[in-house]
């Protein structure tokens, strides 16, 4: 069999085990603290009486894309990730187009997400930071790039620390808020209209889309089929459980669900200011962790497509880091507009690229002896979900 793309580079490092992949997957999934403390409560606010049910629907729905990705990964586990999947299904031309669109989405994400950390998260948690936001717009990208330039060992170590911290703080936040407000079983009821429930559940499922990022480490993990399956499912199950538990207290405190940082608000009310600050900083670190995971995936993809213009992995990292620093400086002209102008095209490209992966899955399944009917059902549902994400991005810009 031909050598997987990126395999020679992977041999220079000790293979990653299940725990390392688990840490990357946890960090990629939002990560958990950003989901529990910020994103999930905001999305659930429109159907807050059924908050638990909407998150269960979202988690169950996104299990289907997870199944498709992992069925691909049974046979393709290299540095190309999603590109490698499409390459195996349709050939290089379509795969390169998919990779270009996917890479465009995440490059834009790198450019605008630090603005969210500096302007939307940290000032709520630490009001005195407002005076230093221009400086932070340069320092945060520099810090992230410095971690990546430290090499894989440094990057994985930082991601592991971020993953462990997020899980600990997300668990503590759930415990504090449930202890104070309870976890009403009515949150699993159908008090919201069916249309609102369906919409909230579908939108909640979209929160997990970055779970595909660890797939780009396929050439670097020990026993890739088993490790990928165990690491991704474990991270997904833990994260989804934390998210479902996190939204239930908002049934008793609906006023907090739609704020800028709902988790910070409830932590301050029921856990004290110090705990709330820890949660808020953790949300910012959670978002930075996703950027690191995206950095990892982009550098692996650049090597997998084997285009000489990309140069070495270090050169790609330097280029992305420089772009982040420059964009951070440019965003100071009009931070809100900068974020809004890049968010919509980023999401449009992201969901287009995912739709391609799902749409070509039946062809891949046929080539590898998978049963046709389940493959077509999975492809249809997952492509429809990607289409819904695309429609949301075009219609609302998020």
N, C-alpha and C positions, 0 to 999 in steps of 0.2 A: 504494500500500500504506500502511496506517496506520503512524505513527511508533512504533518500538519503545519500550516503557516504559523510562524512564530515559535516553533518547537525548538530550533537551535538556540534561540535566545533564552528560552526557558531553562535549558540544561545548564546555563551558567549559574543558576540559583538552586537552592534546595527547594523541592516541590512544596507548595502550600498544602496544609492539611485542612481537615474539616473545620477546626476552630477558626483558622485564619479566614477561610471562605465565609464562615458564619458571620464573622465580624464585618467583612466587606458587605455582605448581604444586608445585615442589620443597618449599617450606615447608609446603604443605598435606598432603603425603604423609607425615604422621607426626610430624615430618619425618625425613629419612634418618638422622640421628644418633640420634634416639630409637628408630627401628626397629632400626638395626644394633647400638646399644649397650645397649638395654634390652628392647624389646618382642619382637622376633623370636627372640632366643635363649631368652627365657622360654617362648614358645609352642613352640619346637622341642624343649625339654628332655624332653618326654614321648616323643619319637621321635628322640633325639639321634643315633643311628646312621644315620639317614636324613635328617639336618637339611637338607642341600642339596636333596634331592628334595621335601621338604615345602614348602620355600619356592618351588621351581619350580612345584609344583602350585598353590600359592596365587597366584603372580603370573599364571600362565596362566588360572586361573579368573576372577580379577578383571579380566582383559582384556575379558571379555564385558560387564560393566557399563560399562566405558569405551567400548566400541563403541556401546552404546545411547545413552549421553549424547551422544557426538559425532555420532550420526545425528540426534538431536534438534537439535543445535547447527548442523547444516547449514542449517536453516530458521529457527531461533529463536535469536537472539543478542542478548539484552537484559539489563537489570538484574535481571530476575526469576529467572534461573537455572532451577532445577528447577520452580519455580512457573510460569514461562513455558512450560516444556515441557508440564506438565499442563494449563495453560490452553489451549494450542493443540490438545490432544488431546480434552479433555472439557468445557471451559467453566469459567466463573469459580467456580461453587459448589464443585466438587470441588477446584479449584486452591487456593482460599482455605483449605479444610480441610487440604490437604496442606501448604501454607505455614505454617499455624498450628502443626501438629505438628512440622514441621521446625524452625521457629524456636524452639519450646519446647525441643527437644532441645539446640540449640546455646546458647541462653541459659543453660540449666543447666550445660552444659559450661564456659562462661565462669566460672560461679560456683564450681565445685568444682576446676577444674584448677590454679589457683594454689596450692591446698592441697597438691596432689601435688608441685609444684615445691619448695615450702617445707619440707614434712615428709618427703617420700620420696626426693628427689633430692639437694638441696643438703647436708643433714646427713651423707650418706654420703661426699660428696666433700670437704666442709669441716666437720669435726666442731664447730669453734668457732661455727658458724652457729646451733647449737641455741639458744644464749642469746638470739638475736635473731629467732627465728621469729615472735613476735607482731608485731614491727615490720615484718618482711618481708611478712607477710600483708596489710599495708596498702600498703607501698611498691611491691610488684610490680604489683598492679592499677592503682595510680596511674601508674606508668611506662608501662604498656601503653595506658591511656587517653590519656596525654599524647602518645604517638606518634600515635594516631588523630586527636587534636584538631589535630595539626600539619598535617593535610591529606593529600591523596592522595600528593603528591610525597614528603613525609617518610615516610609509611607504606611506600610501595613501595621507597624507598631503604633503609629499615631491613630490610625483608623481603629485599631483594637481598643485603645484607650477611650476614644470617642464612643465606640459602640458600648463598652462596659458602662461608661458614665451615663449614657442615655438610658440604657435599660434600668440602671439603679434609680435615676431621677424620675423616669417615667413610672416605674413601679411605686416609688415613694409618693409621687403626685396622685396616682390612683388611690393609694392607701389613705392619704390625708383627706382627699375630697370625698371618697366613699365613707370614710369614718365620720366626717362632719355632716354630709348630706344624704348618705345612703346610696343604694343602687336600686332604685325603684324598678320592679319587674314590669311596671306599666310602660317603661321605656322600650320594651320588646313588643308592645301592642301596636294596633293599627289605628291610633287616634287620628293620625294625619290622613288626608285624602289619598286614594290609591295613586293618582298621578304624581302627587308630591313625593310620596314614598318611593315610587319607581325612579323619579328624577334624582332624589337625594341619594338613593342607593347606587345608581349608575355613576353619579358624580363622585361619590366616595370611592368607588372602585378605581377611578382614574388616578387617585393619589398614589397608587402602588406601582406606577409604570416604570419607575427607575429600578425596579427589581431585576431588570434585564442587565444591569451594568456588570454584575459578577460573571456573567457568561463570557466576557472578554478575557477572563483569566483561565479559560479552559486549557490552554497549553502549559499552564504553570502549576497545576494542582496534582497531587498524588491521587491515583485511582479516580480519574476525572468523572466517570459516570456516576459512581456511588457518592463521591464527595460532593459533586454539584447537586445531586438530588437531595442528599441529607442536609447540606448547608443551606440551600435555598428554602426548602420546605420548613426547616426548623426556624429560620429567621422570620419567614412569613407568618408562621403560626404564632410565634411569640409576639410579633409586632401587632398582628390583628387582634389578639387577645387583649393586649394593653390598650389598643384604641377603643375596642368595644367597652371595656371597663371604664375608660376615661370619660366617655360621653354620657354615661348614665347619670352622674351627679347633676348634670345640667338640666335634667328634667325638673329638679327641685330648685335650680337657679338659672332659669332661662335668660335672665338679663345679662349674664356673663358670657353667653355662648357666642354672641356676635361681635365681641370687642376685638381690639387689635391683637391682644395676646390673652385669650381666655384662660389658659393654664396659669399664667402669671397672676391674673386677677383672683382666681380661686385660691391659689397658693398663698397669696398675701392675706386674703380674708381668713383662711383657716389654718395656715401653717406658719404665719409670721413673715416679716419682711426679709429676713436672711434667707429663708427657704425659697421665697418668691424670687429673689435675685438669682439664686442658684439655678432655679428652673428657667428663668429668662435668659441667663447666659448660656445655659444648656441648649436652649432653642436655637440661639445664634450659632453655637458650636455644631449643633445637629445639621444646620443648613450648610455650614462650611464642610462638614464631613461628606455631604452629597457631592460637593464640588470636587473633593479629593477623589471620590469614587469615579466621577466623570472624567477627571484627569487621567486616571488609570486606564479607563476604557478607551479614551481617545488616543493615548499613546500606543496602546496595543493594536488598535485598528489601523493606525498609520503604518505600522510595520507589516500588518497582515496583507494590506492591499498592494504592497511591494511597489510603490511609486517612488522613484529615487528622489524626486523633489522634496519629499518629506524629510530626508536625511535620517540621522540617528534618533533614537528615542529621546536622548537628552536634548537634541536640537528641537524636537517637537515640544518638549516640556518648556524650553526657554522661550520658544515662539508664543506658546499659549500664555505663559506667565507674563511676558512683555505685553501681549494684547490685553490681558486683564488690568495691568497697571495703567496702561494708556487709556483704556476705556473708563477706568475708575476716575482718572483725572478729567476726562471729557464729560462724564456724567455730572460733574459739579456745576456745569452750565445750567442744567435743568434736570435734577435727579428724577422727578416724577415722570416727566416726559420720556427721559432716557429709558426708564424701566418699562413703561407702557409700550413704547415703540418697538422694543426688542422682544417683549414677552409674547405678543401675538404670533409673529412669524416663527418664533422658536417652537411654540406649541403646535402650530400648523405643520411644520416640518417633522416634528416628533411623531405625531399621530399618522401622518402620511407614511413615514418610514416603517412604523409598526404595522400598518395595514398591509404593506407589501409582504412582510414576514408571515402574517397570518394567511393572506390570500394564496400564497404559493405552497402552503403546507400540504394540501392534498397531493400535489405533484411529488413532493419529497416523500410523503407517506407511501405512495404507490411504488416509488423506486426502492423503498426499504421494506416492503412487505407488510406494512401496516394495513389494518382493515379500512376499507374505503368509507363506509358509512360513518363511523366515529370521526374519521379525519375530516370529512365534509361538514359534519355538525360542528366540530370544534372550530374549523376554519370560518364557517359562516357566522357563528356567534362572536368569535374574537374579532373578525373583520368588522362586524356591526358595532362592536364596542369601540374599536379604533375610529370608526366612522362617527360615532357619537362624540368621542373626544375631539375629533376634527371639527365637527359642527359646533361644539361648544366653544372651541378656540376661535373660529371664524365669527361666531355670533357675539360672544361676550369678551373675548380676549383673554380668557383664563380657563 
